[in-house]
Amino acid sequence: MRALAGIVLVPCLAIAAPPQADHGPAGPGAAAILEQAETLRPTVLELALAAYARAEERGDVQRPRLTVIDYELPSYSKRLWVIDMTNGRVLHEELVAHGMGSPTGSGGDMERALSFSNRCGTRKSSLGLFRTAETYQGQHGYSLRLDGLEPGVNDAARERTIVVHPADYVTSERAEQRMVGRSWGCPAVRPAISRQLIDDIRDGSLVFTYFPDDGWLQRSPYLAHAATAAAPVTSKVAASAIPVAR
């Protein structure tokens, strides 16, 4: 077990395992983070923390914030979390859109992401670890550029204009109807919170985007020591087990 910027890392957990209730001397542990996030799954958090630790070792972290996106969860569930890595506080627990794909539907239906890509023109979401960059005023308003850190997996993010931006098709009301819209590959969020969320993660924090893709899990340079333990996560999440975001 090792301390990381106020977060205590614990061994990877199987998806059905209960959170480990440990609090180390350096600060709150993974269990304390899970207590603040209703739908964040233990194994996904552990993978995200492992990727963050590796990124920190490589000098990739410029701001101690970690955004976790779990694209295995349905779009009507809160599946994005922003964690302050200095104290383990969850700053945001939010809805987020996935890419529709081209042709439409190849990236996922209205409820679930199905396929991912790093190629231009696919309009699909990308997996892996990103670093946030600069903000700008774009077609959707105040937006945040992302730089993919994993070659062949997400390193075309800037070229593809994969950015965090507000979208009027991402709302709590649409989530209640299971009608959250799809993007062209961007992690689009609710307009009501987009500016605050973007300002909380801009300028060098990390974004970890998860889906149980065995190829990515096995070859990711940020998950070399965690991929084997991630195997239990690949079982499909039952829709009946996921609460609708409100």
C-alpha positions in Angstrom: 0.0 0.0 0.0 1.3 3.5 -0.9 0.2 7.0 -0.3 -0.3 9.3 -3.3 -0.9 13.0 -2.8 -3.3 12.4 0.1 -4.9 9.3 -1.4 -4.1 5.8 -0.1 -4.1 3.2 -2.8 -5.4 -0.3 -1.9 -5.2 -3.4 -4.1 -7.6 -3.7 -7.0 -11.0 -5.0 -6.0 -13.4 -7.3 -7.9 -16.5 -5.4 -9.0 -18.7 -7.2 -6.5 -16.4 -6.6 -3.6 -17.4 -4.1 -0.9 -15.2 -1.0 -0.5 -12.2 -1.4 1.8 -12.6 0.9 4.8 -9.1 2.0 5.3 -7.9 5.4 6.2 -4.1 5.8 6.1 -2.0 8.4 7.9 -1.5 10.4 4.7 -5.2 11.0 4.1 -8.5 9.4 3.1 -8.5 6.1 1.2 -10.4 4.8 -1.7 -13.2 3.8 0.6 -13.7 7.5 1.7 -14.0 8.5 -2.0 -16.6 5.7 -2.6 -18.7 7.0 0.3 -19.1 10.2 -1.6 -20.0 8.7 -4.9 -23.2 6.7 -5.2 -22.5 4.9 -8.5 -18.7 4.9 -8.6 -17.6 1.2 -8.7 -14.7 0.1 -6.5 -12.6 -1.6 -9.3 -13.0 1.3 -11.7 -11.8 3.7 -9.0 -8.8 1.5 -8.2 -7.9 1.4 -11.9 -8.2 5.1 -12.1 -6.0 5.6 -9.0 -3.4 3.1 -10.4 -3.3 5.1 -13.7 -3.0 8.4 -11.8 -0.1 6.9 -9.7 1.7 5.8 -12.8 1.1 9.2 -14.5 2.5 11.0 -11.5 5.6 8.8 -11.6 6.0 9.8 -15.3 5.6 13.5 -14.5 2.3 13.8 -16.4 0.3 15.4 -13.6 0.3 19.2 -13.6 -2.8 19.7 -11.4 -3.8 17.2 -8.6 -7.3 16.5 -9.9 -8.6 13.2 -11.3 -11.8 12.9 -13.4 -13.1 9.3 -13.7 -15.6 8.4 -16.5 -17.2 4.9 -16.4 -18.6 4.3 -19.9 -19.8 0.9 -18.9 -22.6 2.5 -16.9 -25.7 3.7 -18.8 -26.0 7.4 -19.9 -28.9 8.0 -17.5 -26.7 7.3 -14.5 -24.2 9.6 -13.0 -20.9 8.2 -14.4 -18.4 11.1 -14.2 -16.6 12.0 -11.0 -14.0 14.7 -10.3 -11.7 14.0 -7.3 -9.4 16.4 -5.6 -6.3 14.2 -5.1 -5.0 16.3 -2.3 -7.8 15.4 0.1 -10.0 12.8 -1.6 -12.9 15.1 -1.9 -15.4 14.3 -4.7 -16.1 17.7 -6.3 -18.5 16.6 -9.0 -20.7 13.5 -9.6 -22.3 14.0 -13.0 -24.0 12.8 -16.1 -21.8 12.6 -19.3 -22.6 11.8 -22.9 -20.8 9.3 -25.1 -20.1 9.3 -28.8 -22.9 8.3 -31.2 -20.4 7.0 -33.9 -20.5 7.3 -37.6 -22.7 5.8 -39.0 -25.0 6.9 -36.2 -25.4 4.2 -33.6 -22.0 2.5 -34.2 -20.6 4.2 -31.1 -23.6 3.4 -28.9 -27.3 3.7 -28.5 -29.0 6.3 -26.4 -28.4 4.4 -23.2 -25.0 2.7 -23.6 -21.6 3.2 -25.2 -20.7 0.2 -27.4 -17.6 1.0 -29.4 -14.6 3.4 -29.1 -12.1 4.8 -31.5 -9.0 7.0 -31.9 -9.6 7.7 -35.6 -10.9 11.0 -37.0 -14.4 10.9 -38.5 -15.6 8.0 -36.3 -17.6 10.3 -33.9 -16.8 7.7 -31.2 -15.6 8.3 -27.6 -12.0 7.3 -26.7 -10.7 5.3 -23.8 -7.7 5.7 -21.6 -5.9 8.5 -19.8 -6.1 12.1 -20.9 -4.6 15.4 -19.6 -6.7 18.5 -19.6 -5.3 21.5 -21.4 -6.6 25.0 -22.3 -10.1 26.4 -22.4 -11.7 28.2 -25.4 -15.0 29.5 -26.6 -16.3 27.1 -29.3 -19.4 26.1 -31.0 -20.9 24.8 -27.8 -19.6 27.6 -25.6 -17.0 27.4 -22.9 -15.0 24.2 -23.6 -11.9 22.4 -22.5 -9.3 20.7 -24.8 -8.0 17.2 -23.9 -4.7 15.7 -24.9 -4.6 11.9 -25.0 -1.7 10.3 -23.3 -2.0 6.7 -24.7 -0.5 6.2 -28.2 -2.9 4.5 -30.6 -5.8 4.7 -28.0 -6.5 8.4 -27.5 -3.6 10.4 -28.7 -5.6 11.8 -31.6 -8.0 13.6 -29.2 -6.8 17.1 -30.0 -6.9 16.4 -33.8 -10.4 15.0 -33.4 -11.5 17.9 -31.2 -12.5 15.6 -28.4 -13.3 18.2 -25.7 -15.3 18.7 -22.6 -18.3 21.0 -23.4 -21.8 21.8 -22.3 -24.7 20.2 -24.2 -28.4 20.8 -23.9 -29.1 17.1 -24.6 -27.4 16.3 -21.2 -29.8 17.2 -18.4 -31.3 15.6 -15.3 -34.8 15.7 -17.0 -33.5 13.7 -20.0 -31.8 11.2 -17.7 -35.1 10.6 -15.9 -36.6 9.7 -19.3 -33.5 7.7 -20.3 -33.0 10.0 -23.2 -29.6 11.6 -22.6 -28.3 12.5 -26.1 -25.0 11.4 -27.7 -22.1 13.5 -28.8 -19.6 13.3 -31.7 -17.2 11.6 -29.3 -16.9 14.3 -26.7 -17.6 13.9 -22.9 -20.4 16.5 -23.0 -21.9 17.5 -19.7 -24.9 19.4 -18.3 -24.8 23.2 -19.2 -25.8 24.1 -15.6 -22.5 22.8 -14.2 -20.2 22.8 -17.2 -18.2 26.0 -16.5 -17.6 25.2 -12.9 -16.6 21.6 -13.8 -14.3 22.8 -16.6 -12.6 25.3 -14.3 -12.1 22.7 -11.6 -10.2 20.4 -14.0 -8.5 22.6 -16.6 -4.8 23.1 -17.0 -3.1 19.8 -16.5 -5.4 17.5 -14.4 -6.1 13.9 -15.6 -9.2 12.3 -17.1 -9.5 8.5 -16.9 -12.1 7.0 -19.3 -13.1 3.4 -18.6 -14.8 0.6 -20.5 -14.0 -3.1 -20.1 -12.0 -3.4 -23.3 -9.5 -6.2 -22.7 -7.1 -5.0 -25.4 -6.8 -1.5 -23.9 -6.6 -2.8 -20.3 -3.7 -5.2 -21.2 -1.6 -2.7 -23.2 -2.2 0.6 -21.4 1.2 1.9 -20.2 -0.7 3.3 -17.2 -2.3 0.0 -16.1 0.6 -2.5 -16.5 0.3 -3.7 -12.9 -3.5 -3.4 -12.7 -4.9 -5.0 -15.9 -4.9 -8.6 -14.6 -6.8 -7.6 -11.5 -9.3 -5.8 -13.7 -10.7 -8.9 -15.3 -13.7 -9.3 -13.0 -14.9 -5.8 -14.1 -15.7 -7.1 -17.6 -19.0 -8.6 -16.7 -21.9 -6.4 -18.0 -23.5 -4.1 -15.5 -27.2 -4.9 -15.1 -29.4 -1.9 -15.9 -31.7 -2.7 -13.0 -28.8 -2.1 -10.6 -28.1 1.4 -11.8 -30.1 4.3 -10.3 -31.4 7.0 -12.6 -29.6 10.4 -12.0 -31.8 13.0 -10.4 
